[in-house]
Structure formats: C-alpha cells, structure tokens
Amino acid sequence: MRTDIFARLDREPEPPKIETPRMSRHRIALFGGTLAFYLAIVIAVLMSSWLVTLDWKVMLFRPYQQWPQVHAFLDYYVVLGQRGPTAVMVACWLGWRSWRQHTLRPLLTLGASLLLLNVTVGAVKYGLGRLGPHYATQIGSAELFAGGDIFPSGHTANAVVTWGILAYLAATPRARRYLSAMSAVVSLGVGLTTVYLGTHWLSDVVLGWAAGLLILLGLPWCEPMITRAENWIFAARERLSARSRLVPAPPVAAGDPQPVPAGQTAGQTAAAEAATQGQVRPPVATGSRPAAVVVTTATGSRPRAHTTPPAHQGHPARSERTPVTPAGSRRPPHADRTPRGGTTPARPVAGG
C-alpha cells in the first residue's frame, strides 16, 4: 500500500499563490506626483530655464577630469544600466523563479515592463531630439530638436525598471524592502555615472529616474493583460501536447504489405481493405465447398456470381469426399459399376 509521502511525491506540486500588487490609493498618489514631476522637468527644459543652466555648469566642470582615478571602475559600473546585459541577468533569475513556482508571471511582467520602457522613453527621446554634452553646439542652449536621442536617459530609466522589477515581484515584504533599496542605489549610481562620463545632461538623468518610476508604479494596470497572456500560453501548450500524443502512422509505399493493427487478424485486415476499395467479400472458411460469392462494385454495375476456387487443386479436401453411411453411398450408381452384393452380368467371350 502506498503511503502519503509517496503519493505527494508523485503529484506535481501546486504553484504557490503569489499576491498580485493592486493600484491602491497610495500607489495612485505616487503615480500622480511622479507624473507631475516628469512633466515639470520636460517643461523646464523646453523653456531653457535654470535647469538647462545647471546642465551646462555641470558639463563644463568636467567631473571625469576632476576624479580620473575612478574612471576605469565607472566604465564597468555603467553596464548595470545597459538594456542587453541587465535584461539577460534578470531574465535568468526570473526564469528560475517561474520554473520553481510553475507560473509565467515573472517573465511576462519583465517583458511588459521593458515593452513599456521602449515605447514611452523612446517616443520622448526621438520626439524632443536633444543632443548630448559631447555634441552641444551653443553654450546655454537646451539643444532640443537637433536629431539627438538622449533625453531622458535610457541607461537610468532601464536601471530603475530592470532592478526595480525584482522588488516588484518579491514574495515577502522584507525581501521587497531590501530589493527596493538595492535597486534605488544601483539606479542612482548609474545615473550619476553617466553625468560623470559626460554622456548625459543632469536633467536627462533626473527625467530617466522619473520615467522608470512611472513604469513600476503603473504595472498593476497591466496585471489583467499579463494573466490573460499566461492563460493563453498554457492553453496553447496543452493543445500542442494533445496533438503530439497522436502519433501518425508511417507512410507505406504502394504495393508493400499494410501493417496489421493490434488485435486484428489478417482476414479481418483483408476484408477491411476490400471494403475500402468498394468491394464486400465475406470470409470463406478453409476446406468448405466452393460457394458463389456476389461481388458488388463501387460503380454500381450489375452484380455477378463466380465460384471461389478450392484451396488445393491436386487432392480434394476431406469435406469434398463422398460421405459413406451404413445405407450406402449417396451418389447415384454409375452405369459401369455393379452394386455391392449383386451378380456380375455375363460378358461375351471373344473368339468363342
């Protein structure tokens, strides 16, 4: 008898119930405040306000020349904001979590956040077309609508979203607090590193922080879509699994013997082949008398009768021999034969 332990080992573990974040009042208030801050930064740059003047002061200060000893380290540290390497690292971790928890929600949430990041940040980048500090042409100018693509900072926004998604998907409140602090430190360091290297204005970095935070705060609105996508993927997988179980029969060349299904005799197979060709041929027992078989063609022609040849042409079968009973033979007497017990008729003697 199977014990409960083995029964539980044979059963696939059920996925844990993961709490899905909702758009609470606190989150909506943070989203509204961050959106207002985002719009204020854009308007300040469009109006070439004091923020643009601060950008120029920081750029002319040239931090990479003030502290050259940390330049080599920051060249590697800024990779934590590049989309390709960070997305691969985070996707590996979330893929392991998806496998352990039997759910695709972590990977789908990461994909939805990166999609929103590309759409929102990319649209503002190419819409405003701001040039970077190394390509600036006029001191004090905002360098807008000049064919650039640095406002807001993609490195900064990507660092906020990619590392912040770990805190968003945390299973416990304690892990969420630690991961939130870690993602804040990483994204803050990546943004300041781009300013140090001179690849972004300070306002680019500030707007990148706000853009990434808006995506994290608005992800609960995407949860119903993520759930529908997960259900559709699992349903498609079940359909493919059901189709793979139906293994098709291997093709048989013309003239080769057809395979006999399990539990079916050769006679039944021949009758089935005759039925598929439009003929109905009842099976004939071995050793019986030749019987007339009516063959009906598929074209609807007139039925015709023919005699099935005996199994052996040389020697008659036992059932074809003349049955002998105590009363004598059933066949009529032959003209040349003499009945048993009778007298032989006199024959004329030749030369008598």
BALOBA-1460 file (C-alpha; in Angstrom, 3 decimals):
// residues 352
<rec num="1" residu="m" x="0.000" y="0.000" z="0.000"/>
<rec num="2" residu="r" x="1.277" y="3.439" z="-0.936"/>
<rec num="3" residu="t" x="1.954" y="5.860" z="1.871"/>
<rec num="4" residu="d" x="1.035" y="9.539" z="1.894"/>
<rec num="5" residu="i" x="4.661" y="10.565" z="1.373"/>
<rec num="6" residu="f" x="4.997" y="8.701" z="-1.930"/>
<rec num="7" residu="a" x="1.593" y="9.907" z="-3.045"/>
<rec num="8" residu="r" x="2.673" y="13.510" z="-2.508"/>
<rec num="9" residu="l" x="5.978" y="12.909" z="-4.285"/>
<rec num="10" residu="d" x="4.204" y="11.541" z="-7.360"/>
<rec num="11" residu="r" x="1.870" y="14.517" z="-7.516"/>
<rec num="12" residu="e" x="3.135" y="17.666" z="-9.197"/>
<rec num="13" residu="p" x="3.432" y="20.491" z="-6.634"/>
<rec num="14" residu="e" x="0.809" y="23.160" z="-6.979"/>
<rec num="15" residu="p" x="2.024" y="26.679" z="-7.795"/>
<rec num="16" residu="p" x="2.105" y="28.960" z="-4.767"/>
<rec num="17" residu="k" x="-0.386" y="31.751" z="-4.512"/>
<rec num="18" residu="i" x="1.517" y="34.930" z="-5.342"/>
<rec num="19" residu="e" x="-0.010" y="38.179" z="-4.226"/>
<rec num="20" residu="t" x="-0.525" y="40.494" z="-7.185"/>
<rec num="21" residu="p" x="0.015" y="44.203" z="-6.467"/>
<rec num="22" residu="r" x="-3.039" y="46.396" z="-6.924"/>
<rec num="23" residu="m" x="-3.478" y="50.061" z="-7.696"/>
<rec num="24" residu="s" x="-4.101" y="51.286" z="-4.162"/>
<rec num="25" residu="r" x="-4.724" y="54.901" z="-3.258"/>
<rec num="26" residu="h" x="-1.163" y="55.279" z="-2.055"/>
<rec num="27" residu="r" x="0.217" y="53.956" z="-5.346"/>
<rec num="28" residu="i" x="-2.118" y="56.167" z="-7.385"/>
<rec num="29" residu="a" x="-0.986" y="59.207" z="-5.386"/>
<rec num="30" residu="l" x="2.674" y="58.355" z="-6.015"/>
<rec num="31" residu="f" x="1.968" y="57.816" z="-9.704"/>
<rec num="32" residu="g" x="0.238" y="61.195" z="-9.990"/>
<rec num="33" residu="g" x="3.039" y="63.001" z="-8.148"/>
<rec num="34" residu="t" x="5.754" y="61.360" z="-10.265"/>
<rec num="35" residu="l" x="3.875" y="62.202" z="-13.460"/>
<rec num="36" residu="a" x="3.596" y="65.850" z="-12.421"/>
<rec num="37" residu="f" x="7.328" y="65.917" z="-11.672"/>
<rec num="38" residu="y" x="8.039" y="64.327" z="-15.086"/>
<rec num="39" residu="l" x="6.044" y="66.978" z="-16.911"/>
<rec num="40" residu="a" x="7.698" y="69.755" z="-14.877"/>
<rec num="41" residu="i" x="11.185" y="68.587" z="-15.958"/>
<rec num="42" residu="v" x="10.152" y="68.474" z="-19.614"/>
<rec num="43" residu="i" x="8.635" y="71.954" z="-19.454"/>
<rec num="44" residu="a" x="11.713" y="73.343" z="-17.671"/>
<rec num="45" residu="v" x="13.993" y="72.033" z="-20.429"/>
<rec num="46" residu="l" x="11.688" y="73.249" z="-23.190"/>
<rec num="47" residu="m" x="11.718" y="76.765" z="-21.690"/>
<rec num="48" residu="s" x="15.542" y="76.727" z="-21.234"/>
<rec num="49" residu="s" x="15.098" y="77.556" z="-17.561"/>
<rec num="50" residu="w" x="17.568" y="77.383" z="-14.677"/>
<rec num="51" residu="l" x="17.711" y="73.579" z="-15.132"/>
<rec num="52" residu="v" x="19.399" y="73.977" z="-18.509"/>
<rec num="53" residu="t" x="21.891" y="76.428" z="-16.955"/>
<rec num="54" residu="l" x="22.695" y="73.827" z="-14.285"/>
<rec num="55" residu="d" x="23.246" y="71.253" z="-17.002"/>
<rec num="56" residu="w" x="25.878" y="73.449" z="-18.621"/>
<rec num="57" residu="k" x="27.629" y="74.181" z="-15.346"/>
<rec num="58" residu="v" x="27.982" y="70.503" z="-14.530"/>
<rec num="59" residu="m" x="29.164" y="69.708" z="-18.046"/>
<rec num="60" residu="l" x="31.813" y="72.475" z="-18.023"/>
<rec num="61" residu="f" x="33.007" y="71.274" z="-14.623"/>
<rec num="62" residu="r" x="34.023" y="68.017" z="-16.363"/>
<rec num="63" residu="p" x="33.845" y="65.530" z="-13.483"/>
<rec num="64" residu="y" x="35.824" y="62.890" z="-15.414"/>
<rec num="65" residu="q" x="38.797" y="65.275" z="-15.275"/>
<rec num="66" residu="q" x="38.338" y="66.092" z="-11.590"/>
<rec num="67" residu="w" x="38.425" y="62.450" z="-10.422"/>
<rec num="68" residu="p" x="40.213" y="60.415" z="-13.088"/>
<rec num="69" residu="q" x="41.134" y="57.624" z="-10.640"/>
<rec num="70" residu="v" x="37.574" y="56.219" z="-10.662"/>
<rec num="71" residu="h" x="37.123" y="56.438" z="-14.413"/>
<rec num="72" residu="a" x="38.074" y="52.799" z="-15.119"/>
<rec num="73" residu="f" x="35.720" y="51.459" z="-12.461"/>
<rec num="74" residu="l" x="32.767" y="53.585" z="-13.580"/>
<rec num="75" residu="d" x="33.245" y="52.446" z="-17.168"/>
<rec num="76" residu="y" x="32.284" y="48.939" z="-15.993"/>
<rec num="77" residu="y" x="29.724" y="50.068" z="-13.450"/>
<rec num="78" residu="v" x="27.641" y="51.856" z="-16.068"/>
<rec num="79" residu="v" x="26.996" y="48.475" z="-17.737"/>
<rec num="80" residu="l" x="24.425" y="47.863" z="-14.976"/>
<rec num="81" residu="g" x="22.209" y="50.301" z="-16.860"/>
<rec num="82" residu="q" x="22.605" y="48.818" z="-20.341"/>
<rec num="83" residu="r" x="19.491" y="47.058" z="-21.506"/>
<rec num="84" residu="g" x="21.015" y="43.937" z="-23.011"/>
<rec num="85" residu="p" x="23.245" y="42.660" z="-20.163"/>
<rec num="86" residu="t" x="20.835" y="43.621" z="-17.395"/>
<rec num="87" residu="a" x="17.823" y="42.097" z="-19.146"/>
<rec num="88" residu="v" x="19.681" y="38.787" z="-19.594"/>
<rec num="89" residu="m" x="20.773" y="38.637" z="-15.938"/>
<rec num="90" residu="v" x="17.342" y="39.489" z="-14.556"/>
<rec num="91" residu="a" x="15.582" y="37.176" z="-17.039"/>
<rec num="92" residu="c" x="17.716" y="34.224" z="-15.882"/>
<rec num="93" residu="w" x="16.718" y="34.818" z="-12.273"/>
<rec num="94" residu="l" x="13.041" y="35.315" z="-13.094"/>
<rec num="95" residu="g" x="13.089" y="32.264" z="-15.368"/>
<rec num="96" residu="w" x="14.285" y="30.128" z="-12.462"/>
<rec num="97" residu="r" x="11.520" y="31.575" z="-10.303"/>
<rec num="98" residu="s" x="8.953" y="30.815" z="-12.996"/>
<rec num="99" residu="w" x="10.133" y="27.205" z="-13.140"/>
<rec num="100" residu="r" x="10.010" y="26.803" z="-9.372"/>
<rec num="101" residu="q" x="6.608" y="28.463" z="-8.955"/>
<rec num="102" residu="h" x="5.004" y="26.912" z="-12.077"/>
<rec num="103" residu="t" x="3.929" y="30.293" z="-13.431"/>
<rec num="104" residu="l" x="4.993" y="32.596" z="-16.254"/>
<rec num="105" residu="r" x="4.061" y="35.790" z="-14.430"/>
<rec num="106" residu="p" x="7.661" y="36.872" z="-13.554"/>
<rec num="107" residu="l" x="8.884" y="36.616" z="-17.142"/>
<rec num="108" residu="l" x="5.733" y="38.170" z="-18.596"/>
<rec num="109" residu="t" x="5.941" y="41.063" z="-16.131"/>
<rec num="110" residu="l" x="9.543" y="41.705" z="-17.129"/>
<rec num="111" residu="g" x="8.588" y="41.637" z="-20.798"/>
<rec num="112" residu="a" x="5.676" y="44.036" z="-20.258"/>
<rec num="113" residu="s" x="7.850" y="46.487" z="-18.310"/>
<rec num="114" residu="l" x="10.590" y="46.504" z="-20.957"/>
<rec num="115" residu="l" x="7.986" y="46.988" z="-23.672"/>
<rec num="116" residu="l" x="6.527" y="49.985" z="-21.851"/>
<rec num="117" residu="l" x="10.040" y="51.346" z="-21.330"/>
<rec num="118" residu="n" x="10.880" y="51.156" z="-25.021"/>
<rec num="119" residu="v" x="7.623" y="52.783" z="-26.089"/>
<rec num="120" residu="t" x="7.452" y="55.639" z="-23.592"/>
<rec num="121" residu="v" x="11.120" y="56.556" z="-23.294"/>
<rec num="122" residu="g" x="11.810" y="56.008" z="-26.981"/>
<rec num="123" residu="a" x="8.910" y="58.236" z="-28.037"/>
<rec num="124" residu="v" x="10.140" y="61.146" z="-25.879"/>
<rec num="125" residu="k" x="13.757" y="60.628" z="-26.953"/>
<rec num="126" residu="y" x="13.085" y="60.893" z="-30.663"/>
<rec num="127" residu="g" x="10.301" y="63.412" z="-30.234"/>
<rec num="128" residu="l" x="12.475" y="66.015" z="-28.473"/>
<rec num="129" residu="g" x="15.716" y="65.110" z="-30.266"/>
<rec num="130" residu="r" x="18.137" y="66.562" z="-27.711"/>
<rec num="131" residu="l" x="21.887" y="66.410" z="-28.307"/>
<rec num="132" residu="g" x="24.343" y="65.140" z="-25.696"/>
<rec num="133" residu="p" x="27.025" y="67.199" z="-23.942"/>
<rec num="134" residu="h" x="29.778" y="65.996" z="-26.274"/>
<rec num="135" residu="y" x="27.778" y="67.165" z="-29.326"/>
<rec num="136" residu="a" x="26.495" y="70.501" z="-27.973"/>
<rec num="137" residu="t" x="26.860" y="73.429" z="-30.358"/>
<rec num="138" residu="q" x="25.856" y="76.522" z="-28.352"/>
<rec num="139" residu="i" x="26.566" y="77.248" z="-24.711"/>
<rec num="140" residu="g" x="23.390" y="77.777" z="-22.693"/>
<rec num="141" residu="s" x="21.151" y="76.160" z="-25.286"/>
<rec num="142" residu="a" x="18.840" y="73.249" z="-24.498"/>
<rec num="143" residu="e" x="19.970" y="71.533" z="-27.739"/>
<rec num="144" residu="l" x="16.455" y="70.323" z="-28.494"/>
<rec num="145" residu="f" x="15.060" y="69.153" z="-31.864"/>
<rec num="146" residu="a" x="18.560" y="68.662" z="-33.238"/>
<rec num="147" residu="g" x="18.379" y="64.954" z="-34.067"/>
<rec num="148" residu="g" x="19.652" y="63.621" z="-30.717"/>
<rec num="149" residu="d" x="18.253" y="60.792" z="-28.601"/>
<rec num="150" residu="i" x="19.458" y="61.241" z="-25.006"/>
<rec num="151" residu="f" x="16.541" y="62.938" z="-23.223"/>
<rec num="152" residu="p" x="15.523" y="61.157" z="-20.991"/>
<rec num="153" residu="s" x="18.485" y="58.927" z="-20.092"/>
<rec num="154" residu="g" x="17.863" y="55.378" z="-21.279"/>
<rec num="155" residu="h" x="20.586" y="53.948" z="-19.016"/>
<rec num="156" residu="t" x="18.961" y="55.476" z="-15.941"/>
<rec num="157" residu="a" x="15.390" y="54.507" z="-16.800"/>
<rec num="158" residu="n" x="16.477" y="50.968" z="-17.669"/>
<rec num="159" residu="a" x="18.326" y="50.593" z="-14.360"/>
<rec num="160" residu="v" x="15.227" y="51.723" z="-12.446"/>
<rec num="161" residu="v" x="12.913" y="49.307" z="-14.276"/>
<rec num="162" residu="t" x="15.178" y="46.262" z="-14.603"/>
<rec num="163" residu="w" x="16.371" y="46.188" z="-10.999"/>
<rec num="164" residu="g" x="13.126" y="47.547" z="-9.604"/>
<rec num="165" residu="i" x="11.158" y="44.681" z="-11.125"/>
<rec num="166" residu="l" x="12.871" y="42.363" z="-8.637"/>
<rec num="167" residu="a" x="11.374" y="44.350" z="-5.776"/>
<rec num="168" residu="y" x="8.002" y="44.471" z="-7.544"/>
<rec num="169" residu="l" x="7.913" y="40.658" z="-7.806"/>
<rec num="170" residu="a" x="9.268" y="39.976" z="-4.293"/>
<rec num="171" residu="a" x="7.345" y="37.317" z="-2.389"/>
<rec num="172" residu="t" x="7.704" y="38.783" z="1.105"/>
<rec num="173" residu="p" x="7.574" y="42.372" z="2.470"/>
<rec num="174" residu="r" x="11.075" y="42.028" z="3.888"/>
<rec num="175" residu="a" x="12.545" y="40.985" z="0.549"/>
<rec num="176" residu="r" x="10.640" y="43.825" z="-1.118"/>
<rec num="177" residu="r" x="12.243" y="46.398" z="1.196"/>
<rec num="178" residu="y" x="15.771" y="45.084" z="0.640"/>
<rec num="179" residu="l" x="15.365" y="44.824" z="-3.115"/>
<rec num="180" residu="s" x="13.843" y="48.299" z="-3.319"/>
<rec num="181" residu="a" x="16.857" y="49.770" z="-1.504"/>
<rec num="182" residu="m" x="19.263" y="47.851" z="-3.751"/>
<rec num="183" residu="s" x="17.533" y="48.956" z="-6.982"/>
<rec num="184" residu="a" x="17.474" y="52.585" z="-5.781"/>
<rec num="185" residu="v" x="21.222" y="52.540" z="-5.078"/>
<rec num="186" residu="v" x="22.051" y="50.892" z="-8.423"/>
<rec num="187" residu="s" x="19.860" y="53.227" z="-10.492"/>
<rec num="188" residu="l" x="21.133" y="56.308" z="-8.630"/>
<rec num="189" residu="g" x="24.737" y="55.268" z="-9.211"/>
<rec num="190" residu="v" x="24.156" y="54.505" z="-12.910"/>
<rec num="191" residu="g" x="22.555" y="57.912" z="-13.483"/>
<rec num="192" residu="l" x="25.364" y="59.837" z="-11.770"/>
<rec num="193" residu="t" x="27.950" y="57.747" z="-13.626"/>
<rec num="194" residu="t" x="26.561" y="58.913" z="-16.981"/>
<rec num="195" residu="v" x="26.874" y="62.510" z="-15.789"/>
<rec num="196" residu="y" x="30.453" y="61.848" z="-14.663"/>
<rec num="197" residu="l" x="31.367" y="60.366" z="-18.054"/>
<rec num="198" residu="g" x="29.779" y="63.310" z="-19.847"/>
<rec num="199" residu="t" x="27.347" y="61.220" z="-21.905"/>
<rec num="200" residu="h" x="24.186" y="62.793" z="-20.407"/>
<rec num="201" residu="w" x="22.990" y="66.079" z="-19.012"/>
<rec num="202" residu="l" x="21.891" y="66.173" z="-15.391"/>
<rec num="203" residu="s" x="18.289" y="66.819" z="-16.467"/>
<rec num="204" residu="d" x="18.446" y="63.682" z="-18.653"/>
<rec num="205" residu="v" x="19.218" y="61.597" z="-15.590"/>
<rec num="206" residu="v" x="16.506" y="63.182" z="-13.451"/>
<rec num="207" residu="l" x="13.913" y="62.568" z="-16.156"/>
<rec num="208" residu="g" x="15.161" y="58.974" z="-16.548"/>
<rec num="209" residu="w" x="14.561" y="58.295" z="-12.862"/>
<rec num="210" residu="a" x="11.014" y="59.642" z="-13.145"/>
<rec num="211" residu="a" x="10.317" y="57.653" z="-16.340"/>
<rec num="212" residu="g" x="11.420" y="54.363" z="-14.795"/>
<rec num="213" residu="l" x="9.451" y="55.005" z="-11.599"/>
<rec num="214" residu="l" x="6.289" y="55.716" z="-13.598"/>
<rec num="215" residu="i" x="6.536" y="52.316" z="-15.274"/>
<rec num="216" residu="l" x="6.980" y="50.482" z="-11.973"/>
<rec num="217" residu="l" x="4.085" y="52.335" z="-10.380"/>
<rec num="218" residu="g" x="1.765" y="51.686" z="-13.336"/>
<rec num="219" residu="l" x="2.488" y="47.950" z="-13.716"/>
<rec num="220" residu="p" x="-0.586" y="46.830" z="-11.688"/>
<rec num="221" residu="w" x="-2.750" y="48.184" z="-14.504"/>
<rec num="222" residu="c" x="-1.091" y="45.624" z="-16.784"/>
<rec num="223" residu="e" x="-1.712" y="42.642" z="-14.488"/>
<rec num="224" residu="p" x="-5.038" y="41.567" z="-16.140"/>
<rec num="225" residu="m" x="-3.339" y="41.552" z="-19.538"/>
<rec num="226" residu="i" x="-0.428" y="39.536" z="-18.131"/>
<rec num="227" residu="t" x="-2.860" y="36.993" z="-16.650"/>
<rec num="228" residu="r" x="-4.698" y="36.584" z="-19.961"/>
<rec num="229" residu="a" x="-1.403" y="36.129" z="-21.798"/>
<rec num="230" residu="e" x="-0.313" y="33.450" z="-19.316"/>
<rec num="231" residu="n" x="-3.592" y="31.563" z="-19.659"/>
<rec num="232" residu="w" x="-3.379" y="31.693" z="-23.459"/>
<rec num="233" residu="i" x="0.192" y="30.349" z="-23.442"/>
<rec num="234" residu="f" x="-0.728" y="27.451" z="-21.136"/>
<rec num="235" residu="a" x="-3.785" y="26.627" z="-23.264"/>
<rec num="236" residu="a" x="-1.651" y="26.621" z="-26.419"/>
<rec num="237" residu="r" x="0.842" y="24.310" z="-24.735"/>
<rec num="238" residu="e" x="-1.934" y="21.880" z="-23.804"/>
<rec num="239" residu="r" x="-3.191" y="21.840" z="-27.393"/>
<rec num="240" residu="l" x="0.291" y="21.110" z="-28.716"/>
<rec num="241" residu="s" x="0.765" y="18.339" z="-26.158"/>
<rec num="242" residu="a" x="-2.539" y="16.756" z="-27.176"/>
<rec num="243" residu="r" x="-1.529" y="16.829" z="-30.845"/>
<rec num="244" residu="s" x="1.882" y="15.316" z="-30.126"/>
<rec num="245" residu="r" x="0.252" y="12.339" z="-28.420"/>
<rec num="246" residu="l" x="-1.494" y="11.406" z="-31.694"/>
<rec num="247" residu="v" x="1.459" y="9.817" z="-33.496"/>
<rec num="248" residu="p" x="0.701" y="9.448" z="-37.235"/>
<rec num="249" residu="a" x="1.251" y="6.060" z="-38.931"/>
<rec num="250" residu="p" x="4.417" y="5.818" z="-41.064"/>
<rec num="251" residu="p" x="3.797" y="6.119" z="-44.809"/>
<rec num="252" residu="v" x="3.653" y="2.821" z="-46.706"/>
<rec num="253" residu="a" x="4.753" y="2.610" z="-50.326"/>
<rec num="254" residu="a" x="2.380" y="1.313" z="-52.991"/>
<rec num="255" residu="g" x="2.468" y="-2.456" z="-53.212"/>
<rec num="256" residu="d" x="4.004" y="-3.013" z="-49.771"/>
<rec num="257" residu="p" x="2.057" y="-5.057" z="-47.216"/>
<rec num="258" residu="q" x="-0.052" y="-2.890" z="-44.973"/>
<rec num="259" residu="p" x="0.676" y="-3.098" z="-41.250"/>
<rec num="260" residu="v" x="-1.850" y="-5.128" z="-39.267"/>
<rec num="261" residu="p" x="-3.279" y="-3.213" z="-36.304"/>
<rec num="262" residu="a" x="-3.009" y="-4.746" z="-32.871"/>
<rec num="263" residu="g" x="-5.790" y="-7.209" z="-32.104"/>
<rec num="264" residu="q" x="-6.805" y="-7.674" z="-35.758"/>
<rec num="265" residu="t" x="-6.239" y="-10.823" z="-37.818"/>
<rec num="266" residu="a" x="-5.045" y="-10.993" z="-41.387"/>
<rec num="267" residu="g" x="-8.520" y="-11.998" z="-42.621"/>
<rec num="268" residu="q" x="-10.113" y="-9.008" z="-40.958"/>
<rec num="269" residu="t" x="-7.463" y="-6.791" z="-42.486"/>
<rec num="270" residu="a" x="-8.147" y="-8.164" z="-45.982"/>
<rec num="271" residu="a" x="-11.882" y="-7.643" z="-45.527"/>
<rec num="272" residu="a" x="-11.250" y="-4.074" z="-44.409"/>
<rec num="273" residu="e" x="-9.064" y="-3.439" z="-47.478"/>
<rec num="274" residu="a" x="-11.757" y="-4.858" z="-49.761"/>
<rec num="275" residu="a" x="-14.356" y="-2.637" z="-48.112"/>
<rec num="276" residu="t" x="-12.191" y="0.445" z="-48.650"/>
<rec num="277" residu="q" x="-11.855" y="-0.443" z="-52.359"/>
<rec num="278" residu="g" x="-15.613" y="-0.622" z="-52.799"/>
<rec num="279" residu="q" x="-15.955" y="-4.436" z="-52.540"/>
<rec num="280" residu="v" x="-17.697" y="-6.519" z="-49.894"/>
<rec num="281" residu="r" x="-16.218" y="-10.024" z="-49.690"/>
<rec num="282" residu="p" x="-17.324" y="-12.304" z="-46.851"/>
<rec num="283" residu="p" x="-14.600" y="-14.545" z="-45.434"/>
<rec num="284" residu="v" x="-14.512" y="-18.170" z="-46.674"/>
<rec num="285" residu="a" x="-13.707" y="-20.933" z="-44.230"/>
<rec num="286" residu="t" x="-10.813" y="-23.191" z="-45.200"/>
<rec num="287" residu="g" x="-11.878" y="-26.577" z="-46.515"/>
<rec num="288" residu="s" x="-15.527" y="-25.753" z="-47.223"/>
<rec num="289" residu="r" x="-17.270" y="-26.222" z="-50.523"/>
<rec num="290" residu="p" x="-16.838" y="-23.604" z="-53.220"/>
<rec num="291" residu="a" x="-19.556" y="-21.070" z="-52.767"/>
<rec num="292" residu="a" x="-20.853" y="-18.427" z="-55.065"/>
<rec num="293" residu="v" x="-19.748" y="-15.032" z="-53.934"/>
<rec num="294" residu="v" x="-21.519" y="-11.914" z="-55.074"/>
<rec num="295" residu="v" x="-19.155" y="-9.028" z="-55.740"/>
<rec num="296" residu="t" x="-20.619" y="-5.579" z="-55.765"/>
<rec num="297" residu="t" x="-18.503" y="-2.941" z="-57.423"/>
<rec num="298" residu="a" x="-18.316" y="0.665" z="-56.317"/>
<rec num="299" residu="t" x="-19.529" y="1.876" z="-59.728"/>
<rec num="300" residu="g" x="-22.981" y="0.392" z="-59.197"/>
<rec num="301" residu="s" x="-22.694" y="-2.211" z="-62.017"/>
<rec num="302" residu="r" x="-24.736" y="-5.359" z="-62.124"/>
<rec num="303" residu="p" x="-23.637" y="-7.985" z="-59.570"/>
<rec num="304" residu="r" x="-22.119" y="-11.128" z="-60.952"/>
<rec num="305" residu="a" x="-21.514" y="-14.520" z="-59.391"/>
<rec num="306" residu="h" x="-18.343" y="-16.533" z="-59.558"/>
<rec num="307" residu="t" x="-17.055" y="-19.627" z="-57.903"/>
<rec num="308" residu="t" x="-14.228" y="-19.495" z="-55.448"/>
<rec num="309" residu="p" x="-11.523" y="-21.997" z="-56.408"/>
<rec num="310" residu="p" x="-10.817" y="-24.772" z="-53.904"/>
<rec num="311" residu="a" x="-7.933" y="-24.452" z="-51.522"/>
<rec num="312" residu="h" x="-5.965" y="-27.355" z="-53.106"/>
<rec num="313" residu="q" x="-6.300" y="-28.326" z="-56.779"/>
<rec num="314" residu="g" x="-4.429" y="-31.652" z="-56.551"/>
<rec num="315" residu="h" x="-6.235" y="-33.540" z="-53.778"/>
<rec num="316" residu="p" x="-9.809" y="-32.941" z="-52.673"/>
<rec num="317" residu="a" x="-10.371" y="-31.888" z="-49.144"/>
<rec num="318" residu="r" x="-11.941" y="-34.208" z="-46.620"/>
<rec num="319" residu="s" x="-15.187" y="-32.299" z="-46.760"/>
<rec num="320" residu="e" x="-15.407" y="-32.771" z="-50.568"/>
<rec num="321" residu="r" x="-15.216" y="-36.570" z="-50.445"/>
<rec num="322" residu="t" x="-18.398" y="-38.628" z="-50.795"/>
<rec num="323" residu="p" x="-19.761" y="-39.322" z="-47.361"/>
<rec num="324" residu="v" x="-20.356" y="-43.018" z="-46.735"/>
<rec num="325" residu="t" x="-23.112" y="-44.156" z="-44.416"/>
<rec num="326" residu="p" x="-24.348" y="-47.644" z="-43.434"/>
<rec num="327" residu="a" x="-27.103" y="-47.280" z="-46.003"/>
<rec num="328" residu="g" x="-24.587" y="-46.925" z="-48.783"/>
<rec num="329" residu="s" x="-23.358" y="-44.138" z="-50.952"/>
<rec num="330" residu="r" x="-25.490" y="-41.085" z="-51.569"/>
<rec num="331" residu="r" x="-24.305" y="-40.755" z="-55.162"/>
<rec num="332" residu="p" x="-26.402" y="-42.372" z="-57.906"/>
<rec num="333" residu="p" x="-24.985" y="-45.672" z="-59.192"/>
<rec num="334" residu="h" x="-22.708" y="-45.433" z="-62.183"/>
<rec num="335" residu="a" x="-23.595" y="-47.262" z="-65.322"/>
<rec num="336" residu="d" x="-20.321" y="-49.163" z="-65.408"/>
<rec num="337" residu="r" x="-20.320" y="-50.082" z="-61.764"/>
<rec num="338" residu="t" x="-22.025" y="-53.102" z="-60.151"/>
<rec num="339" residu="p" x="-23.884" y="-52.697" z="-56.945"/>
<rec num="340" residu="r" x="-22.492" y="-54.425" z="-53.940"/>
<rec num="341" residu="g" x="-23.960" y="-57.934" z="-53.369"/>
<rec num="342" residu="g" x="-25.250" y="-58.264" z="-56.973"/>
<rec num="343" residu="t" x="-24.297" y="-60.682" z="-59.745"/>
<rec num="344" residu="t" x="-21.898" y="-59.791" z="-62.464"/>
<rec num="345" residu="p" x="-23.545" y="-59.831" z="-65.883"/>
<rec num="346" residu="a" x="-22.213" y="-62.342" z="-68.423"/>
<rec num="347" residu="r" x="-19.797" y="-60.951" z="-70.905"/>
<rec num="348" residu="p" x="-19.368" y="-62.433" z="-74.334"/>
<rec num="349" residu="v" x="-16.207" y="-64.450" z="-74.795"/>
<rec num="350" residu="a" x="-14.151" y="-63.296" z="-77.621"/>
<rec num="351" residu="g" x="-13.315" y="-65.904" z="-80.246"/>
<rec num="352" residu="g" x="-15.975" y="-68.304" z="-78.866"/>
